[in-house]
C-alpha cells in the first residue's frame, strides 16, 4: 500500500507544475478549468499514463477500504487547489450553479476520470470529442450563457 500511495504522489507531482502554471494565470475560472482539463488529459487522443493511472485511484479506493485512510482528498494538494478554484468561481458569481465546491469537484473529477477510463479501457469514441462535449456541458450547466 505504501508503494501505491507513493506512486500516486509521484504521478500527481508530474502534473503539478502544469496545474500550478494554469492556476497562476490571470484567467476567469472557466478558462482555468478548461486548461486544467487539457493538462490532466494530456494529448486527448493518445494514452496519457499519468491521467490513466490516476483515473483508477477512486476505483481502487472503492475496492480497498484501507486506501481511504491514507488517500484523503481533504489534505490532497491538487484537490484543495480545485476546491479553492470552484469556491472562487462561486464567490465571484462566475459559476451560477447552486452547488458546493465539493459537488463541483465531484462533477469535474468524475467527468475527467470517467472519460479517461472509458475511452482508454474500452478503446471507444474520441477523447477529443468527449472533451469538447464535456466543456459544452459545463458551459451550459454551471456557467452563465454568453
C-alpha positions as CSV (number, residue, x, y, z in Angstrom):
1,X,0.0,0.0,0.0
2,X,2.9,2.4,0.7
3,X,4.3,1.9,-2.7
4,X,0.9,2.5,-4.3
5,X,0.5,5.8,-2.4
6,X,4.0,6.9,-3.2
7,X,3.2,6.2,-6.9
8,X,0.0,8.4,-6.6
9,X,2.0,11.2,-5.1
10,X,4.8,10.9,-7.7
11,X,2.2,10.9,-10.5
12,X,0.5,13.9,-9.2
13,X,3.8,15.6,-9.0
14,X,4.2,15.1,-12.7
15,X,1.1,17.2,-13.3
16,X,1.5,19.7,-10.5
17,X,3.8,22.2,-12.3
18,X,1.5,22.5,-15.3
19,X,-1.6,22.7,-12.9
20,X,0.1,25.5,-11.0
21,X,1.1,27.4,-14.1
22,X,-2.6,27.4,-15.2
23,X,-3.8,28.4,-11.7
24,X,-1.3,31.3,-11.6
25,X,-2.6,32.8,-14.8
26,X,-4.9,35.8,-14.7
27,X,-7.8,34.0,-16.3
28,X,-11.5,33.5,-15.5
29,X,-12.4,30.3,-13.6
30,X,-14.0,28.8,-16.7
31,X,-10.8,29.2,-18.7
32,X,-8.6,27.8,-15.9
33,X,-10.9,24.7,-15.7
34,X,-10.7,24.2,-19.5
35,X,-6.9,24.4,-19.4
36,X,-6.7,22.1,-16.3
37,X,-8.8,19.6,-18.2
38,X,-6.3,19.8,-21.1
39,X,-3.4,19.4,-18.8
40,X,-4.9,16.4,-17.0
41,X,-6.0,14.6,-20.1
42,X,-2.7,15.2,-21.9
43,X,-2.8,14.6,-25.6
44,X,-6.5,13.7,-25.6
45,X,-6.5,11.0,-28.3
46,X,-3.3,9.2,-27.1
47,X,-2.8,7.5,-23.8
48,X,-1.6,9.7,-21.0
49,X,0.0,7.4,-18.5
50,X,-0.4,9.9,-15.6
51,X,-4.1,10.5,-16.2
52,X,-4.8,6.9,-17.0
53,X,-3.2,5.8,-13.7
54,X,-4.9,8.5,-11.6
55,X,-8.3,7.6,-13.2
56,X,-8.1,4.2,-11.5
57,X,-7.4,5.5,-8.0
58,X,-11.1,6.1,-7.0
59,X,-11.9,2.6,-8.2
60,X,-9.1,1.1,-6.1
61,X,-10.3,3.1,-3.1
62,X,-13.7,1.5,-3.5
63,X,-12.2,-2.0,-3.6
64,X,-9.7,-1.5,-0.8
65,X,-11.1,0.5,2.1
66,X,-7.7,0.7,3.8
67,X,-6.6,3.1,1.0
68,X,-9.2,5.6,2.2
69,X,-7.2,6.0,5.4
70,X,-4.1,7.2,3.5
71,X,-5.6,8.9,0.5
72,X,-7.5,11.8,1.8
73,X,-9.0,14.4,-0.6
74,X,-9.3,16.8,2.4
75,X,-5.5,17.1,2.5
76,X,-4.5,16.4,-1.1
77,X,-2.9,19.5,-2.6
78,X,-4.4,19.1,-6.0
79,X,-7.9,18.5,-4.6
80,X,-7.6,21.5,-2.3
81,X,-6.5,23.7,-5.2
82,X,-9.5,22.6,-7.3
83,X,-11.8,23.3,-4.4
84,X,-10.4,26.8,-4.0
85,X,-10.9,27.4,-7.7
86,X,-14.5,26.3,-7.5
87,X,-15.0,28.4,-4.4
88,X,-13.6,31.4,-6.2
89,X,-15.9,30.9,-9.2
90,X,-18.9,30.6,-6.9
91,X,-18.0,33.6,-4.8
92,X,-17.4,35.8,-7.8
93,X,-20.7,34.7,-9.4
94,X,-18.9,33.3,-12.4
95,X,-20.2,29.8,-11.6
96,X,-24.0,30.1,-11.3
97,X,-24.8,26.5,-10.3
98,X,-26.4,26.1,-6.8
99,X,-23.7,23.7,-5.7
100,X,-20.9,23.4,-3.2
101,X,-17.3,23.4,-4.3
102,X,-17.2,19.7,-3.3
103,X,-20.2,19.0,-5.6
104,X,-18.4,20.8,-8.4
105,X,-15.2,18.8,-7.8
106,X,-17.1,15.6,-8.0
107,X,-18.6,16.7,-11.3
108,X,-15.3,17.8,-12.7
109,X,-13.1,15.0,-11.5
110,X,-15.8,12.3,-12.1
111,X,-16.2,13.5,-15.7
112,X,-12.5,13.8,-16.3
113,X,-11.6,10.4,-14.8
114,X,-14.7,8.7,-16.2
115,X,-13.9,9.9,-19.7
116,X,-10.3,8.8,-19.5
117,X,-11.2,5.4,-18.0
118,X,-13.9,4.6,-20.5
119,X,-12.0,5.8,-23.6
120,X,-8.7,4.1,-22.7
121,X,-10.3,0.9,-21.2
122,X,-12.9,0.4,-24.0
123,X,-11.0,2.0,-26.8
124,X,-14.3,3.6,-27.8
125,X,-15.1,7.0,-29.2
126,X,-12.8,10.0,-29.4
127,X,-11.3,11.6,-26.3
128,X,-11.1,14.9,-28.1
129,X,-14.8,14.9,-29.0
130,X,-15.7,13.8,-25.4
131,X,-13.5,16.6,-24.1
132,X,-15.4,19.3,-26.2
133,X,-18.8,17.8,-25.2
134,X,-17.8,17.9,-21.5
135,X,-16.8,21.6,-21.9
136,X,-20.1,22.4,-23.6
137,X,-22.0,20.6,-20.8
138,X,-20.1,22.7,-18.2
139,X,-20.6,25.8,-20.3
140,X,-24.4,25.4,-20.4
141,X,-24.8,24.0,-16.9
142,X,-22.7,25.9,-14.4
143,X,-21.6,29.0,-16.2
144,X,-23.9,31.8,-17.4
145,X,-24.7,31.9,-21.1
146,X,-22.8,34.5,-23.1
